[in-house]
């Protein structure tokens, strides 16, 4: 997706693809985004839902699945109603326009690309779905469903959409030279910082931090993590927006970074606690996937391995800091894994994406240090915007719907108290 922002400003990020057919549509490029759309949706439903659901207590399992499912529907309808247009239409530096409200007036071929605009809009919709769903991992087992839906609607419109426009829609950060291949800033930084703020505002679960709550099904978490890994091929590979060598590089980098990160986490965990756990190795893989996301199409395989390993080590340290030093119950480590990983990868792309270290050089056209400054500045700006806006929106939504469930509801479990169901019934 960084390629699209550059195309909007007439900047070439890679060798030109083969000439498109007369009608401007390349079937391979179009198919890439159609398949990638399905893969990214698969990351949320059921990948993320199962990954998160396995990490909490059984009495709250359905509530997390409900959160992910309902947010997929909510984000999609908002995208249809005008969010897509505000993010990807119009030339304003801060926000787009409403020329494609209701997903009407979509172009036969998206400007600067080789696919119908409806396919591009569909692909971008799946990113708008998973980003607020990531935040859910910060506060499971204690948040009201109604508040979550209201807050998430406001967050999509006032945090995700503007940041997507600033970087991927040709806004002011794109003009500044910020690069984000597949969402290190737009997705992971926004979700990670928002998750941290909300975890602090909502407060910890009972017993935290004296006793950590064990997951009810690590096996389910591993299954969900596997789905996330597979789906990430669409997340990063599709972000090339062209079925060419850049897409291939992104896929290879994505896989290698996840492998390096998973094993690095297992080794550090073995040293730290004496055992390599299933939850640990999959958390490491997700940390590597988040860290490689902003740089996937612009680094070498060796660079991807280095980024994945570094991301795993830094995110491991962040998990310990958040839970034990800061004593914040970011229950499923959204900030420490997605936020820290996305921010780290967004900065590292200036180093490993440079031609001097074997990268394509496409995202580092003005030198490593200048690009490093641009990337770090963008991360800081987006992090600050996400944190402040999240605080204001959360408080505003709480004026209409209380944020936290009652103590009795938490004791009974949100599955029963909020949805009238149980995930498991045993005779």
C-alpha positions in Angstrom: 0.0 0.0 0.0 3.0 2.3 0.4 3.4 1.8 -3.4 0.0 3.4 -4.0 0.8 6.5 -1.9 4.0 6.9 -3.9 2.2 6.5 -7.2 -0.1 9.3 -6.2 2.9 11.6 -6.0 4.6 10.2 -9.1 7.3 8.4 -7.4 8.5 5.0 -8.7 9.2 2.5 -6.0 10.1 -0.5 -8.2 10.9 -1.5 -11.7 7.9 -0.9 -13.9 5.5 -3.9 -14.4 4.6 -5.3 -17.8 2.2 -3.1 -19.7 -1.4 -3.5 -18.7 -4.1 -4.4 -21.1 -5.8 -1.7 -23.1 -8.7 -1.4 -20.5 -6.1 -0.7 -17.8 -7.0 -3.9 -15.8 -4.4 -6.5 -15.2 -6.1 -9.8 -14.2 -3.1 -11.1 -12.2 -3.0 -7.9 -10.1 -6.7 -8.0 -9.7 -6.7 -11.6 -8.6 -3.9 -10.9 -6.2 -6.0 -8.4 -4.3 -9.2 -10.6 -4.5 -7.4 -13.5 -2.9 -5.5 -11.2 -0.4 -8.9 -9.7 0.7 -10.1 -13.2 1.6 -6.9 -13.9 3.5 -6.9 -10.7 5.5 -10.6 -11.2 6.4 -9.6 -14.8 7.4 -7.1 -13.2 9.8 -9.9 -11.7 11.8 -12.6 -14.3 11.2 -11.6 -16.8 12.6 -7.9 -16.3 13.1 -7.7 -13.4 15.6 -10.9 -14.5 17.3 -9.5 -17.9 18.1 -6.0 -16.6 18.9 -7.5 -14.2 21.5 -10.2 -16.5 22.6 -7.9 -19.3 23.7 -5.9 -16.9 25.9 -8.8 -16.0 28.2 -11.0 -17.9 30.6 -13.7 -20.2 29.1 -16.5 -18.1 30.6 -15.5 -15.2 28.4 -14.6 -17.1 25.2 -17.8 -16.3 23.3 -17.6 -12.6 24.2 -14.2 -12.2 22.4 -15.6 -14.1 19.3 -18.6 -11.7 19.4 -16.3 -8.7 19.6 -14.4 -9.8 16.5 -17.4 -10.8 14.6 -19.4 -7.7 15.4 -16.5 -5.4 14.6 -16.1 -7.0 11.2 -19.7 -6.1 10.4 -19.5 -2.6 11.9 -16.2 -1.7 10.1 -17.5 -2.9 6.8 -20.7 -0.9 7.0 -18.8 2.2 8.0 -16.4 1.6 5.1 -19.4 1.5 2.8 -21.0 4.5 4.3 -18.1 6.9 3.8 -15.0 5.8 5.6 -13.4 4.4 2.4 -14.1 7.7 0.6 -12.6 9.8 3.4 -9.5 7.6 3.5 -8.8 7.1 -0.2 -10.6 9.7 -2.2 -9.7 13.4 -2.5 -6.4 15.2 -2.4 -6.7 17.0 0.9 -3.7 16.7 3.2 -5.7 15.8 6.3 -8.8 13.9 5.1 -10.4 12.8 1.9 -13.8 13.6 0.5 -17.2 11.9 0.2 -17.2 11.5 -3.6 -17.5 7.7 -3.1 -20.0 7.7 -0.3 -21.9 4.4 -0.3 -19.2 3.0 -2.4 -20.8 4.7 -5.4 -19.0 6.2 -8.3 -16.1 3.8 -8.1 -13.8 3.9 -11.1 -13.5 1.1 -13.6 -9.8 1.2 -12.8 -8.3 2.7 -9.6 -6.1 5.7 -10.5 -2.4 4.7 -10.5 -3.2 1.0 -10.3 -4.2 -1.8 -12.6 -7.4 -3.2 -11.0 -11.0 -2.1 -10.6 -11.5 0.3 -7.7 -14.1 -1.9 -6.1 -11.4 -4.6 -5.6 -9.1 -2.0 -4.1 -11.9 -0.8 -1.8 -12.6 -4.4 -0.7 -9.0 -5.0 0.1 -8.7 -1.9 2.1 -11.9 -2.8 4.0 -10.3 -5.9 5.4 -7.6 -3.7 7.0 -10.2 -1.5 8.5 -11.8 -4.6 10.0 -8.8 -6.1 11.6 -7.3 -2.9 13.1 -10.0 -2.2 15.7 -10.3 -5.9 16.3 -6.7 -6.0 17.4 -7.5 -3.5 20.2 -9.9 -6.0 21.7 -7.0 -8.0 23.1 -6.2 -5.2 25.6 -9.3 -5.5 27.7 -11.1 -8.9 27.4 -13.3 -10.2 30.2 -14.3 -6.7 31.5 -15.6 -4.4 28.9 -19.3 -3.8 27.9 -20.3 -4.8 24.4 -22.3 -1.7 23.8 -19.5 0.6 24.8 -17.1 -1.3 22.6 -19.2 -0.9 19.5 -19.8 2.8 20.1 -16.2 3.5 20.8 -15.0 1.4 17.8 -17.2 3.2 15.4 -15.8 6.6 16.6 -12.3 5.2 16.6 -12.5 4.0 13.0 -13.7 7.3 11.8 -11.5 9.6 13.8 -8.3 7.6 14.2 -8.0 4.9 11.6 -9.4 6.8 8.6 -7.4 10.0 9.0 -4.1 8.1 9.5 -4.8 5.8 6.5 -5.4 9.0 4.5 -2.2 10.7 5.8 0.0 7.8 4.7 -1.8 5.6 2.1 -4.3 8.1 0.7 -1.7 10.7 -0.4 -2.0 12.9 2.7 0.5 15.1 4.4 2.7 12.2 5.8 2.9 10.7 2.4 4.1 14.0 1.0 6.6 14.1 3.8 8.1 10.9 2.5 6.8 8.4 5.1 6.8 4.8 4.0 4.6 2.0 5.3 4.4 -1.1 3.1 1.5 -2.8 4.8 0.5 -1.2 8.1 3.3 -0.9 10.7 2.1 2.7 11.4 -1.5 2.7 10.0 -2.5 -0.6 11.6 -0.1 -1.6 14.4 0.9 1.7 15.8 -2.6 3.1 16.0 -4.0 -0.1 17.5 -1.1 -0.7 19.9 -1.2 2.8 21.4 -4.9 2.8 21.6 -4.9 -0.6 23.3 -2.4 0.7 25.9 -4.5 3.7 26.7 -7.7 1.7 27.0 -6.0 -0.9 29.2 -5.0 1.8 31.6 -8.4 3.5 31.6 -10.4 0.4 32.0 -8.2 -1.0 34.7 -7.0 -4.6 35.5 -8.8 -7.8 36.0 -9.3 -9.0 39.5 -6.1 -10.4 41.0 -3.7 -8.7 38.5 -0.7 -8.3 38.8 -0.3 -10.7 41.8 -1.6 -13.6 39.8 -1.6 -14.0 36.0 -4.8 -15.6 34.6 -3.9 -18.7 32.6 -5.4 -19.3 29.1 -8.2 -21.7 28.9 -7.1 -23.3 25.6 -3.5 -22.8 24.4 -4.3 -25.3 21.6 -7.0 -22.9 20.3 -4.5 -20.1 20.5 -2.0 -22.0 18.4 -4.7 -22.8 15.8 -5.6 -19.1 15.6 -2.0 -18.1 15.4 -1.5 -20.5 12.4 -4.5 -18.8 10.7 -3.0 -15.4 11.4 0.3 -16.5 9.9 -1.3 -17.8 6.7 -3.6 -14.7 6.5 -0.6 -12.4 6.8 0.5 -13.5 3.3 -2.5 -11.5 2.0 -1.8 -8.7 4.5 1.7 -8.2 3.3 1.8 -9.9 -0.1 -1.3 -8.1 -1.3 0.1 -4.7 -0.2 2.5 -4.8 -3.2 -0.7 -4.1 -5.2 1.0 -5.7 -8.2 1.6 -9.4 -8.9 5.4 -9.0 -9.4 8.7 -9.6 -7.7 7.8 -7.1 -4.9 4.9 -9.3 -3.9 7.1 -12.3 -3.9 9.7 -10.5 -1.8 7.0 -9.5 0.7 5.8 -13.1 1.0 9.2 -14.4 1.6 10.2 -11.7 4.1 6.9 -12.3 6.0 7.5 -16.0 6.4 11.1 -15.8 7.3 10.6 -13.0 9.8 7.9 -15.0 11.6 10.1 -18.1 11.7 13.1 -16.2 13.1 10.8 -14.4 15.7 9.1 -17.6 16.8 12.3 -19.4 17.5 14.0 -16.3 19.1 11.1 -16.0 21.5 11.2 -19.7 22.4 15.0 -19.5 23.1 14.6 -16.4 25.3 11.6 -17.9 27.1 13.6 -21.1 27.8 16.4 -19.0 29.3 14.1 -16.8 31.3 11.6 -19.3 32.7 13.2 -22.7 31.9 10.6 -23.8 29.3 9.6 -22.9 25.8 5.8 -22.6 25.8 3.2 -22.9 23.0 1.8 -19.5 23.8 5.3 -18.1 23.8 6.3 -19.4 20.4 3.1 -18.2 18.7 3.3 -14.8 20.4 6.9 -14.6 19.0 5.7 -15.4 15.5 3.0 -12.7 15.7 5.6 -10.2 17.0 7.8 -11.0 14.0 4.9 -10.6 11.6 4.0 -7.2 13.1 7.6 -6.0 12.9 8.2 -7.0 9.3 4.8 -5.6 8.1 6.0 -2.0 7.3 9.1 -3.2 5.5 8.1 -6.5 3.9 8.4 -5.6 0.2 11.6 -3.6 0.6 14.1 -5.8 2.4 16.2 -8.9 1.6 15.5 -12.3 3.1 18.5 -11.7 5.4 17.1 -8.4 6.4 13.7 -10.1 7.2 15.4 -12.6 9.4 17.2 -9.8 11.3 14.0 -7.7 11.7 12.0 -10.7 12.9 14.6 -11.7 15.5 15.0 -8.1 16.7 11.3 -7.7 16.8 10.8 -10.8 18.9 13.5 -9.8 21.4 12.3 -6.2 21.8 8.6 -7.3 22.1 9.5 -9.9 24.7 11.1 -7.2 26.8 8.1 -5.0 26.2 5.7 -7.7 27.5 7.7 -7.9 30.7 7.8 -4.2 31.1 4.1 -3.6 30.6 2.9 -6.3 32.9 5.6 -6.4 35.6 7.2 -2.9 35.6 4.3 -0.7 34.5 1.7 -3.1 36.0 -0.8 -2.5 33.2 -3.2 -5.3 32.3 -2.9 -5.2 28.6 -4.2 -8.7 28.8 -3.2 -10.2 25.4 -0.1 -7.9 24.9 -1.5 -5.8 22.1 0.8 -2.8 22.8 3.9 -4.9 23.5 3.5 -7.1 20.4 1.6 -5.2 17.8 2.4 -1.6 18.9 6.0 -2.0 19.7 6.6 -4.4 16.8 4.9 -2.1 14.3 6.8 1.0 15.5 10.1 -0.8 15.6 9.7 -2.2 12.1 8.6 1.2 10.8 11.9 2.6 11.9 14.0 -0.4 10.9 12.8 -0.2 7.3 15.0 2.9 6.9 18.0 0.7 7.7 17.3 -2.7 6.2 15.4 -1.3 3.2 18.4 0.7 2.1 20.4 -0.4 -0.9 23.6 -0.3 1.3 22.2 -3.3 3.2 20.9 -5.1 0.2 17.3 -3.7 0.3 15.6 -2.4 -2.8 16.3 1.2 -1.8 12.8 2.0 -3.1 11.7 3.3 0.3 15.0 4.9 1.2 15.6 7.3 -1.7 17.2 10.2 0.3 19.6 8.3 2.5 19.3 6.2 5.7 19.5 9.0 8.3 16.9 11.3 6.6 14.5 8.4 6.1 15.1 7.3 9.7 14.1 10.7 10.9 11.0 10.8 8.8 9.9 7.3 10.0 10.6 8.0 13.6 8.8 11.3 13.4 5.7 9.7 11.8 5.6 7.0 14.4 5.7 9.6 17.2 3.0 11.7 15.6 0.7 8.8 14.9 1.3 7.4 18.4 0.4 10.7 20.0 -2.7 11.2 17.9 -3.9 7.6 18.5 -3.3 7.9 22.3 -5.0 11.3 22.7 -7.9 10.6 20.4 -8.5 7.2 22.1 -8.7 8.8 25.5 -11.2 11.5 24.4 -13.3 9.0 22.4 -13.4 6.5 25.2 -14.5 9.1 27.7 -17.1 10.4 25.3 -18.5 6.9 24.6 -18.7 6.3 28.3 -21.0 9.2 28.8 -23.6 7.2 26.9 -22.7 3.6 27.7 -20.6 2.6 30.8 -17.2 1.3 29.8 -16.6 -1.5 32.3 -18.8 -4.4 33.2 -20.0 -4.7 36.7 -18.2 -6.9 39.2 -21.1 -9.4 39.2 -21.0 -9.5 35.4 -17.3 -10.1 35.4 -17.7 -12.9 38.0 -20.3 -14.6 36.0 -18.4 -14.2 32.8 -19.4 -12.0 29.8 -20.6 -14.9 27.8 -23.6 -15.4 30.1 -24.0 -11.9 31.5 -23.8 -10.0 28.2 -24.9 -12.6 25.6 -26.9 -15.2 27.5 -24.9 -18.1 26.2 -22.0 -20.3 27.2 -19.2 -21.5 24.9 -19.3 -24.9 26.4 -22.1 -27.0 27.9 -21.2 -30.2 29.8 -23.9 -32.6 30.9 
